[in-house]
Amino acid sequence: MLELRNVSAGYETGLVLRNVSLTVPKASVVALLGANGAGKTTLLRVASGQLSPVSGQVRLGGEDMTGKRSEKLARRGVCHVPEGRGIFPSLTVADNIRLQAPPGVDRRKALKQAIQAFPRLGERLEQRAGTMSGGEQQMLALARAYVCEPQVVLLDEVSMGLAPKIVDEIFVYLRQLASTGISLLVVEQYVARALELADYVYILDRGRLTYVGEPSEISEEAIAHSYLGGLAS
Ligand SMILES: Nc1ncnc2c1ncn2[C@@H]1O[C@H](COP(=O)(O)OP(=O)(O)OP(=O)(O)O)[C@@H](O)[C@H]1O
């Protein structure tokens, strides 16, 4: 349903992704792994329309969406939970949730959905988001995935910097989300957990895909090589 076809993309400093093709099928979880700087965040930015590729295509449900703005992709069901959470720390939890709801989605309903998914947020609606714990802030960021009524959610290192117990909780939410038939594209530093969740794995090494397959087929050597390869460069 979400497809990147032969995508090359980067910044004024140079190309980052080179001829990358990746598919997130309906109702599946895809894990995107790779060393720091491999281009994972850049790939998610292309997939959500924040960055236009230099060449190649972004397709959604078979339709060419290349160069379309992120708002348009969001309206079509692409929900991006960015690295660094993307929440507004000085606003209340309730206002953050209302802002997460894209145009056309009822804000009261959004609030209800978020609280249903994360009861802890319901207890803190009037608290400023920036004063919550890291785990609670991450839950607020993840609430976006419930509020936006997405078809596919792009998750950029959502367990970053959190205590193992909270990471466990976050993975329970991701599993729940996936079980509702929503597709996930997950960039994750916890490789073992990502592999447990995923139906398909892609490994990116310095902007090129070096592995595509199912988690059961991947060797630890292949993973280690891609990470060490990236670090050694
Ligand atoms: N806005 C930008 N302008 C210029 N270069 C950028 C920009 N964002 C990222 N880069 C560069 O693009 C390359 C890939 O970065 P990206 O953030 O996509 O990697 P990543 O795999 O997500 O890394 P990490 O795991 O460290 O988050 C890096 O060399 C980075 O410095």
The ligand as a Tripos MOL2 file, in Angstrom:
@<TRIPOS>MOLECULE
LIG
   31    33     1     0     0
SMALL
NO_CHARGES

@<TRIPOS>ATOM
      1 N1         18.3820   18.5110    7.2310 N.pl3     1 LIG1
      2 C1         19.5240   17.9560    6.8500 C.ar      1 LIG1
      3 N2         20.4280   18.6720    6.1250 N.ar      1 LIG1
      4 C2         21.5990   18.0960    5.7160 C.ar      1 LIG1
      5 N3         21.9670   16.8330    5.9970 N.ar      1 LIG1
      6 C3         21.1150   16.0840    6.7190 C.ar      1 LIG1
      7 C4         19.8520   16.6050    7.1960 C.ar      1 LIG1
      8 N4         19.2310   15.6220    7.8910 N.ar      1 LIG1
      9 C5         20.0380   14.5460    7.8570 C.ar      1 LIG1
     10 N5         21.1780   14.8190    7.1510 N.ar      1 LIG1
     11 C6         22.2860   13.8950    6.8950 C.3       1 LIG1
     12 O1         21.7730   12.7830    6.1890 O.3       1 LIG1
     13 C7         22.4080   11.5710    6.6120 C.3       1 LIG1
     14 C8         21.3530   10.5740    7.0340 C.3       1 LIG1
     15 O2         20.6710   11.0800    8.1920 O.3       1 LIG1
     16 P1         19.3790   10.3760    8.7990 P.3       1 LIG1
     17 O3         18.9450   11.2100    9.9410 O.co2     1 LIG1
     18 O4         18.4280   10.0900    7.7150 O.co2     1 LIG1
     19 O5         20.0140    9.0020    9.3070 O.3       1 LIG1
     20 P2         19.4610    7.9470   10.3440 P.3       1 LIG1
     21 O6         19.7260    6.6110    9.7440 O.co2     1 LIG1
     22 O7         18.0580    8.2700   10.7150 O.co2     1 LIG1
     23 O8         20.4200    8.1820   11.5770 O.3       1 LIG1
     24 P3         20.1550    8.0720   13.1760 P.3       1 LIG1
     25 O9         19.9880    6.6130   13.4640 O.co2     1 LIG1
     26 O10        21.4170    8.6440   13.7350 O.co2     1 LIG1
     27 O11        18.9460    8.9040   13.4770 O.co2     1 LIG1
     28 C9         23.3530   11.9670    7.7300 C.3       1 LIG1
     29 O12        24.6510   12.0510    7.1970 O.3       1 LIG1
     30 C10        22.8500   13.3230    8.1760 C.3       1 LIG1
     31 O13        23.9040   14.1230    8.6700 O.3       1 LIG1
@<TRIPOS>BOND
     1     1     2 1
     2     2     3 ar
     3     2     7 ar
     4     3     4 ar
     5     4     5 ar
     6     5     6 ar
     7     6     7 ar
     8     6    10 ar
     9     7     8 ar
    10     8     9 ar
    11     9    10 ar
    12    10    11 1
    13    11    12 1
    14    11    30 1
    15    12    13 1
    16    13    14 1
    17    13    28 1
    18    14    15 1
    19    15    16 1
    20    16    17 2
    21    16    18 1
    22    16    19 1
    23    19    20 1
    24    20    21 2
    25    20    22 1
    26    20    23 1
    27    23    24 1
    28    24    25 2
    29    24    26 1
    30    24    27 1
    31    28    29 1
    32    28    30 1
    33    30    31 1
@<TRIPOS>SUBSTRUCTURE
     1 LIG1         1 GROUP 0 **** ****
